[in-house]
Protein backbone atom coordinates (compact mmCIF):
# COMPACT_ATOMS: atom_id res chain seq x y z
CA UNK A 1 0.00 0.00 0.00
CA UNK A 2 1.28 3.47 -0.89
CA UNK A 3 1.53 6.26 1.65
CA UNK A 4 -0.97 9.05 0.97
CA UNK A 5 1.59 11.74 1.82
CA UNK A 6 5.33 11.89 2.45
CA UNK A 7 6.97 14.96 4.01
CA UNK A 8 10.69 15.50 4.51
CA UNK A 9 12.45 18.35 6.28
CA UNK A 10 14.71 20.75 4.44
CA UNK A 11 17.71 21.72 6.53
CA UNK A 12 20.25 24.42 5.75
CA UNK A 13 23.34 25.15 7.84
CA UNK A 14 22.03 22.90 10.62
CA UNK A 15 18.56 24.42 10.94
CA UNK A 16 15.10 23.51 9.69
CA UNK A 17 14.06 25.96 6.96
CA UNK A 18 11.17 24.20 5.22
CA UNK A 19 9.87 20.96 3.80
CA UNK A 20 9.41 18.97 0.61
CA UNK A 21 6.39 16.75 0.22
CA UNK A 22 4.59 14.32 -2.01
CA UNK A 23 0.80 14.32 -1.77
CA UNK A 24 -2.05 12.62 -3.61
CA UNK A 25 0.21 9.65 -4.25
CA UNK A 26 -1.31 7.25 -6.77
CA UNK A 27 0.08 4.21 -8.58
CA UNK A 28 2.68 6.17 -10.55
CA UNK A 29 1.82 9.84 -9.85
CA UNK A 30 2.13 12.35 -7.02
CA UNK A 31 1.90 16.07 -6.37
CA UNK A 32 5.20 17.71 -5.43
CA UNK A 33 5.30 20.54 -2.91
CA UNK A 34 8.21 22.64 -1.65
CA UNK A 35 8.15 25.30 1.06
CA UNK A 36 11.07 27.42 2.26
CA UNK A 37 10.01 29.55 5.21
CA UNK A 38 12.85 32.07 5.33
CA UNK A 39 12.42 34.59 2.52
CA UNK A 40 16.13 35.46 2.72
CA UNK A 41 16.86 31.96 1.42
CA UNK A 42 14.49 32.17 -1.56
CA UNK A 43 16.10 32.16 -5.00
CA UNK A 44 19.29 30.41 -3.88
CA UNK A 45 18.59 27.00 -5.46
CA UNK A 46 17.72 25.27 -2.18
CA UNK A 47 14.15 24.52 -3.32
CA UNK A 48 15.35 23.11 -6.65
CA UNK A 49 17.84 20.85 -4.89
CA UNK A 50 15.21 19.66 -2.39
CA UNK A 51 12.64 19.07 -5.15
CA UNK A 52 15.17 17.04 -7.13
CA UNK A 53 16.01 14.90 -4.11
CA UNK A 54 12.31 14.35 -3.32
CA UNK A 55 11.58 13.32 -6.93
CA UNK A 56 14.55 10.94 -6.86
CA UNK A 57 13.16 9.34 -3.68
CA UNK A 58 9.69 9.16 -5.24
CA UNK A 59 11.01 7.36 -8.31
CA UNK A 60 13.15 4.90 -6.34
CA UNK A 61 10.82 4.11 -3.42
CA UNK A 62 7.35 4.53 -4.96
CA UNK A 63 7.89 4.13 -8.72
CA UNK A 64 6.50 7.63 -9.37
CA UNK A 65 6.99 8.72 -12.98
CA UNK A 66 4.43 11.54 -13.20
CA UNK A 67 4.73 14.62 -11.00
CA UNK A 68 2.17 17.40 -10.65
CA UNK A 69 2.74 20.78 -9.01
CA UNK A 70 0.89 24.05 -8.56
CA UNK A 71 1.95 27.60 -7.83
CA UNK A 72 0.56 31.10 -7.92
CA UNK A 73 1.33 33.15 -11.04
CA UNK A 74 2.69 35.86 -8.69
CA UNK A 75 5.32 33.44 -7.34
CA UNK A 76 7.94 33.94 -10.07
CA UNK A 77 10.67 32.05 -8.18
CA UNK A 78 8.51 28.96 -7.79
CA UNK A 79 7.56 29.10 -11.45
CA UNK A 80 11.23 29.35 -12.50
CA UNK A 81 12.15 26.46 -10.19
CA UNK A 82 9.49 24.18 -11.67
CA UNK A 83 10.45 25.09 -15.22
CA UNK A 84 14.16 24.56 -14.42
CA UNK A 85 13.26 21.06 -13.20
CA UNK A 86 11.48 20.34 -16.51
CA UNK A 87 7.86 20.88 -15.47
CA UNK A 88 5.53 22.29 -18.13
CA UNK A 89 2.41 24.38 -17.58
CA UNK A 90 -0.76 22.40 -18.27
CA UNK A 91 -3.52 24.72 -17.04
CA UNK A 92 -4.51 27.80 -15.06
CA UNK A 93 -7.40 27.00 -12.77
CA UNK A 94 -8.29 28.78 -9.55
CA UNK A 95 -7.11 31.90 -7.75
CA UNK A 96 -5.54 32.70 -4.39
CA UNK A 97 -3.51 35.41 -2.71
CA UNK A 98 0.29 35.28 -2.65
CA UNK A 99 2.14 37.89 -0.60
CA UNK A 100 -0.98 40.06 -0.61
CA UNK A 101 -1.59 39.88 -4.36
CA UNK A 102 -4.41 37.93 -5.95
CA UNK A 103 -3.21 35.62 -8.70
CA UNK A 104 -4.22 32.67 -10.83
CA UNK A 105 -3.05 29.21 -9.86
CA UNK A 106 -0.87 27.51 -12.47
CA UNK A 107 -0.80 23.73 -12.70
CA UNK A 108 2.38 22.01 -13.93
CA UNK A 109 3.31 18.46 -14.89
CA UNK A 110 6.53 16.51 -15.37
CA UNK A 111 6.50 13.02 -16.73
CA UNK A 112 5.49 10.87 -19.65
CA UNK A 113 3.13 12.31 -22.24
CA UNK A 114 -0.43 11.11 -21.73
CA UNK A 115 -2.40 10.49 -24.92
CA UNK A 116 -5.99 11.77 -24.83
Secondary structure by P-SEA (a helix, b strand, c coil): ccccbbbbbbbcccccccccccccccccbbbbbbbbccccccccaaaaaaaaaaaaaaaacccccbbbbcccccaaaaaaaaaaacccccccccccccccbbbbbbbbbbcccccc
